[in-house]
Amino acid sequence: MPTPIIPVQPIGRFAPSPTGELHLGSLTTALASFCHIKSIGGKWLLRIEDTDTERCDQQFTEQILIDLEALGLYWDGDIIYQSERIDIYNDYLHSALHPLTYGCQCSRKDLEQYWAQEELSPAYDAKPLQPNRKRYPRCCVSADLDREQHKLRIQLPNYKIGFNDGIQGLQWDNPQQTLGDMVVRRQDGMINYILAASLDDGLQQVTHIMRGLDILTMTTAQISIMDAARLPAINHWYHLPLICHADGQKLSKQNLAQPIDTRDPSKLIADALQLLQQPAVDRDTPTRMLKQAIAQWDSTPLQGKQQLNMHSG
């Protein structure tokens, strides 16, 4: 007899990096991932991605938690802090991922000089549809440098990987051609975002990932790393359109997006749902508004869209 398939409860997550406070763009990501996973009876996990010790700040972490609670966006289970999991990431780099990694001594200045020289070469053909010309040229792949004394790169597959995105549709990409051999640990020991996120999504048994479109190009790298680490694959991907100003500029910390003000959380929820093109909900307490938003959640209006523009004024 075939082994019966045991239904697995869907698991989603929100994974902010505390390099600043939540803004409307990050709020819509949190709200969309929360409403979506709750609409299918799943758990919503919270992970603080604070491996970047230069830019992350505890005060931003604390404010993110305050804002989420003020909005009624309560997470399931304990919060995971990536800064407390460095040993776990290094264990994977020393074991399952070891055959794919190598030490690298190339500085950013070295690489800029290499790329500049390549562009001067008569053989250079800068066609817009060519693979990424600025991917790492693999100078150190056979150098056998001390892995603990140098930055660490991972070799990504040189073939196309496909996945179906619930918002952006069928996607195909070659991670080697698009991203090259990515740095997964800096020389000072800092763990790169894509390594930590990939390992944690697998270890937390995340089944549904809903995040911003700006991370889409990293997805085949994440699929590759999770497969190499022998972690469970993500079943469902969703990359949300980016929230943009009326002039089309992406709303982000880098563009000095204003932090959200949770003194009127009901208005914030209503505004974010409107941006996400969801049916209107009755103005009420955050908990009741979210309950209605969950019951009405529908990602169909977002399908195929790459940006959502805020109204001016």
FIMIVEX-99303 format. One line per 5 residues: number of its first residue (from 1); their letters; for each residue x, y, z of C-alpha. Coordinates in pm, 1 decimal, always signed. Example, Ala and Ser with C-alpha at 12.3 -4.5 7.8 and 13.67 -1.06 7.14 Angstrom:
BEGIN
1> AS> +1230.0,-450.0,+780.0; +1367.0,-106.0,+714.0
// end
This chain:
BEGIN
1> MPTPI> +0.0,+0.0,+0.0; +122.2,+350.9,-73.5; +224.7,+557.9,+225.4; -47.3,+812.6,+303.2; +50.5,+1176.7,+259.2
6> IPVQP> +19.1,+1358.9,+588.8; -107.2,+1713.5,+533.7; +148.3,+1972.3,+642.0; +26.8,+2296.8,+790.4; +135.6,+2586.3,+568.3
11> IGRFA> +411.1,+2798.2,+717.6; +487.4,+3152.1,+607.2; +723.7,+3410.0,+749.9; +806.4,+3778.2,+769.6; +1180.1,+3841.8,+788.5
16> PSPTG> +1267.0,+4210.8,+825.8; +1621.5,+4336.9,+854.2; +1650.7,+4592.8,+1137.4; +1853.1,+4848.3,+942.7; +1566.1,+5094.6,+988.2
21> ELHLG> +1204.2,+5115.2,+1095.9; +916.4,+4966.4,+898.8; +790.3,+5185.0,+613.5; +480.7,+5144.7,+399.8; +659.0,+4907.3,+162.5
26> SLTTA> +770.6,+4669.4,+436.6; +430.9,+4702.2,+603.7; +252.1,+4585.1,+288.0; +487.0,+4285.5,+267.4; +414.4,+4196.1,+629.7
31> LASFC> +40.1,+4243.2,+584.7; +23.5,+4047.2,+258.8; +224.7,+3753.6,+393.6; +17.5,+3750.5,+714.6; -322.5,+3762.8,+543.0
36> HIKSI> -222.6,+3510.8,+277.4; -84.8,+3243.3,+510.7; -369.5,+3288.1,+760.2; -625.2,+3260.1,+477.4; -504.7,+2903.1,+415.4
41> GGKWL> -486.4,+2809.9,+783.0; -112.2,+2846.9,+822.1; +137.4,+2974.5,+1075.7; +309.0,+3312.0,+1040.0; +665.1,+3317.9,+1174.3
46> LRIED> +877.6,+3620.9,+1253.0; +1250.8,+3615.5,+1186.2; +1482.1,+3910.5,+1246.5; +1754.9,+3905.4,+981.8; +2026.9,+4087.3,+1175.1
51> TDTER> +2349.4,+3928.4,+1052.1; +2469.0,+4265.2,+915.3; +2627.5,+4391.2,+1236.0; +2736.4,+4716.6,+1069.3; +2387.2,+4831.6,+969.8
56> CDQQF> +2146.3,+4652.9,+1204.3; +2049.4,+4814.5,+1533.2; +1868.2,+4676.6,+1836.0; +1650.8,+4988.5,+1857.8; +1513.0,+4915.6,+1510.1
61> TEQIL> +1440.2,+4557.0,+1612.1; +1246.7,+4676.2,+1914.4; +1050.5,+4928.9,+1708.0; +959.5,+4666.2,+1446.7; +813.5,+4443.9,+1718.9
66> IDLEA> +621.0,+4736.4,+1870.7; +478.9,+4832.5,+1530.3; +372.8,+4477.5,+1439.1; +191.4,+4435.2,+1769.0; +22.5,+4774.8,+1734.5
71> LGLYW> -108.9,+4658.7,+1395.3; -237.3,+4327.6,+1531.9; +18.7,+4132.3,+1328.6; +95.0,+3872.2,+1593.5; +344.3,+3601.6,+1503.0
76> DGDII> +330.4,+3231.8,+1589.8; +598.0,+3076.7,+1807.7; +926.9,+3229.8,+1914.5; +1110.8,+3497.9,+1719.4; +1432.0,+3379.6,+1554.4
81> YQSER> +1728.6,+3617.0,+1553.7; +1983.9,+3531.5,+1288.4; +2263.1,+3698.6,+1486.6; +2224.4,+3414.1,+1739.3; +2256.8,+3143.2,+1472.3
86> IDIYN> +2600.4,+3211.2,+1320.4; +2733.0,+2875.4,+1443.3; +2450.6,+2696.7,+1258.9; +2536.8,+2868.4,+930.9; +2905.6,+2791.7,+973.6
91> DYLHS> +2825.0,+2427.0,+1049.1; +2655.1,+2400.8,+708.2; +2951.7,+2574.4,+541.5; +3180.9,+2315.4,+701.3; +2962.5,+2017.0,+610.1
96> ALHPL> +2691.7,+1992.4,+340.4; +2796.5,+2311.7,+158.0; +3172.0,+2259.0,+192.4; +3223.2,+2099.7,-153.4; +3068.9,+2405.1,-320.5
101> TYGCQ> +3262.9,+2675.8,-135.6; +3610.7,+2823.4,-167.8; +3817.1,+3107.3,-22.9; +3850.3,+3430.3,-220.1; +4097.5,+3715.5,-179.2
106> CSRKD> +3965.6,+3946.1,-452.6; +3878.5,+4293.9,-326.2; +3602.4,+4511.0,-470.2; +3874.4,+4733.8,-618.3; +4037.0,+4432.0,-788.1
111> LEQYW> +3705.9,+4334.6,-945.2; +3623.4,+4687.4,-1061.4; +3962.3,+4701.1,-1235.7; +3899.0,+4360.0,-1394.5; +3556.9,+4461.9,-1527.4
116> AQEEL> +3685.9,+4795.4,-1655.0; +3965.2,+4617.7,-1841.0; +3719.2,+4365.1,-1984.3; +3504.6,+4644.2,-2127.2; +3810.0,+4779.8,-2310.0
121> SPAYD> +3874.8,+4439.9,-2468.1; +3803.3,+4415.7,-2844.8; +3609.1,+4096.6,-2772.2; +3369.1,+4273.0,-2535.5; +3013.9,+4283.5,-2670.1
126> AKPLQ> +2786.7,+4479.9,-2435.9; +2453.0,+4357.9,-2562.2; +2173.0,+4425.9,-2312.5; +2050.3,+4066.5,-2315.2; +2392.0,+3913.8,-2249.2
131> PNRKR> +2445.9,+3734.2,-1914.7; +2561.3,+3950.8,-1624.5; +2904.5,+4083.1,-1723.6; +2985.9,+4173.9,-1365.8; +2953.9,+3834.2,-1208.4
136> YPRCC> +3262.8,+3709.7,-1029.5; +3528.1,+3589.7,-1281.5; +3623.1,+3292.3,-1058.2; +3985.7,+3400.1,-1014.0; +4020.6,+3210.5,-685.0
141> VSADL> +3817.8,+2896.9,-756.7; +4131.0,+2678.0,-782.1; +4359.4,+2877.7,-552.1; +4288.6,+2664.2,-242.4; +4301.4,+2963.3,-9.0
146> DREQH> +4246.2,+2928.3,+364.9; +3868.8,+2940.9,+406.3; +3886.9,+3087.9,+756.4; +4120.4,+3371.2,+659.2; +3937.5,+3483.7,+346.5
151> KLRIQ> +3586.5,+3556.0,+230.7; +3393.8,+3247.1,+125.5; +3215.3,+3206.0,-207.2; +2967.1,+2939.8,-313.0; +2954.4,+2793.3,-663.3
156> LPNYK> +2601.7,+2821.4,-800.1; +2473.9,+2585.5,-1074.1; +2532.6,+2680.1,-1435.8; +2195.0,+2567.9,-1569.9; +1843.2,+2704.6,-1574.7
161> IGFND> +1617.1,+2649.4,-1277.5; +1243.2,+2701.6,-1303.5; +973.7,+2771.5,-1046.5; +617.2,+2892.5,-1056.4; +558.9,+3223.3,-883.1
166> GIQGL> +203.6,+3270.3,-759.9; +213.4,+3639.4,-854.8; +479.2,+3678.0,-1124.6; +411.5,+3350.6,-1309.9; +657.3,+3090.6,-1439.7
171> QWDNP> +1019.9,+3191.5,-1387.7; +1339.6,+3050.2,-1534.3; +1689.3,+3163.8,-1444.4; +2049.5,+3042.5,-1449.6; +2194.3,+3141.8,-1110.8
176> QQTLG> +2557.0,+3114.9,-1226.2; +2498.0,+3343.6,-1522.5; +2289.6,+3592.7,-1323.2; +2470.9,+3596.2,-988.4; +2796.7,+3405.3,-1030.9
181> DMVVR> +2978.2,+3258.9,-732.3; +2824.1,+3461.2,-450.5; +2996.6,+3561.9,-128.0; +2826.1,+3371.3,+154.4; +3060.9,+3475.7,+436.2
186> RQDGM> +3271.8,+3788.0,+447.6; +3633.1,+3791.2,+559.9; +3526.1,+3932.2,+897.8; +3289.8,+3634.5,+942.8; +2965.4,+3817.8,+860.3
191> INYIL> +2714.0,+3581.9,+699.4; +2552.5,+3691.6,+372.2; +2174.1,+3740.4,+354.5; +2100.2,+3468.9,+97.8; +2284.4,+3195.2,+290.2
196> AASLD> +2118.1,+3269.8,+624.3; +1772.6,+3311.2,+468.8; +1802.4,+2989.6,+268.7; +1912.4,+2780.2,+564.7; +1656.6,+2926.8,+803.8
201> DGLQQ> +1366.9,+2887.5,+560.2; +1456.4,+2519.4,+535.1; +1519.2,+2466.5,+905.1; +1192.1,+2642.5,+994.0; +1011.7,+2425.1,+735.8
206> VTHIM> +867.8,+2729.3,+559.7; +632.3,+2624.2,+280.6; +511.8,+2961.3,+146.2; +734.3,+3264.3,+87.1; +577.2,+3599.1,+7.7
211> RGLDI> +828.0,+3881.7,-25.9; +918.8,+4178.2,-245.1; +995.7,+4154.9,-615.0; +1344.1,+4294.9,-550.9; +1443.4,+3951.5,-412.6
216> LTMTT> +1320.9,+3757.8,-719.8; +1668.3,+3735.5,-878.5; +1795.5,+3562.2,-562.0; +1535.0,+3286.6,-573.7; +1717.1,+3033.0,-792.7
221> AQISI> +2026.7,+3081.9,-574.3; +1813.5,+3007.7,-268.6; +1665.3,+2699.2,-434.3; +2019.5,+2580.4,-514.6; +2154.0,+2640.2,-163.8
226> MDAAR> +1857.9,+2467.8,+3.0; +1895.0,+2169.5,-228.5; +2270.2,+2143.9,-163.7; +2206.7,+2167.4,+211.4; +1948.5,+1888.6,+178.2
231> LPAIN> +1673.9,+2102.0,+329.0; +1302.5,+2083.8,+239.6; +1213.1,+2282.1,-72.0; +978.1,+2579.3,-66.4; +644.2,+2474.5,-213.6
236> HWYHL> +505.1,+2815.6,-303.8; +675.1,+3140.7,-404.7; +509.7,+3482.5,-428.4; +700.3,+3799.1,-518.7; +494.9,+4108.7,-450.6
241> PLICH> +501.0,+4415.5,-675.7; +721.2,+4689.1,-536.3; +555.7,+4986.6,-369.2; +664.6,+5300.1,-554.0; +618.0,+5673.2,-520.3
246> ADGQK> +394.7,+5843.7,-775.7; +710.7,+5916.5,-980.6; +790.6,+5543.2,-997.0; +1079.7,+5547.7,-747.6; +1086.2,+5242.6,-522.0
251> LSKQN> +985.9,+5303.5,-161.2; +1283.1,+5187.5,+45.1; +1511.8,+5270.7,+335.3; +1779.2,+5370.2,+83.5; +1538.5,+5627.7,-62.0
256> LAQPI> +1463.6,+5756.6,+289.3; +1110.1,+5619.2,+304.6; +923.7,+5758.6,+604.2; +871.9,+5518.0,+896.8; +512.3,+5417.1,+958.1
261> DTRDP> +323.8,+5591.9,+1238.5; +116.2,+5340.6,+1432.7; -80.9,+5599.2,+1628.9; -364.4,+5524.9,+1384.6; -310.8,+5155.1,+1304.3
266> SKLIA> -656.0,+5112.5,+1147.8; -576.4,+5375.5,+882.3; -240.7,+5210.0,+810.4; -408.5,+4874.1,+757.8; -674.9,+5026.2,+532.5
271> DALQL> -411.4,+5212.2,+326.1; -193.5,+4902.5,+288.4; -488.2,+4685.3,+183.8; -586.2,+4945.2,-72.9; -230.9,+4945.7,-211.0
276> LQQPA> -249.1,+4567.1,-231.1; -573.3,+4603.6,-430.2; -771.2,+4407.7,-175.1; -1144.6,+4453.4,-106.8; -1213.3,+4727.3,+146.2
281> VDRDT> -1266.4,+4626.1,+508.1; -1480.0,+4794.6,+770.3; -1285.4,+5051.4,+974.6; -1255.5,+4888.0,+1315.5; -991.4,+4758.8,+1555.2
286> PTRML> -680.1,+4612.7,+1385.9; -776.6,+4260.9,+1496.7; -1122.6,+4279.7,+1341.8; -994.0,+4447.1,+1024.4; -734.0,+4175.9,+981.3
291> KQAIA> -989.9,+3902.4,+1036.6; -1199.6,+4048.2,+752.9; -891.7,+4100.0,+532.8; -789.0,+3736.4,+584.0; -1136.2,+3614.0,+486.2
296> QWDST> -1124.8,+3827.4,+169.2; -759.1,+3776.9,+73.6; -708.6,+3740.3,-300.5; -372.7,+3777.3,-474.9; -533.5,+3771.6,-822.3
301> PLQGK> -533.1,+4154.6,-864.5; -155.7,+4153.6,-808.3; -71.2,+3890.8,-1069.0; +172.1,+4004.5,-1333.1; +224.6,+4346.6,-1174.3
306> QQLNM> +576.2,+4466.2,-1097.4; +494.0,+4784.8,-911.1; +212.1,+4949.1,-719.9; +215.4,+5326.8,-719.8; +122.6,+5537.4,-420.3
311> HSG> -102.1,+5833.0,-483.0; +69.9,+6169.8,-477.4; -21.7,+6423.7,-214.1
// end
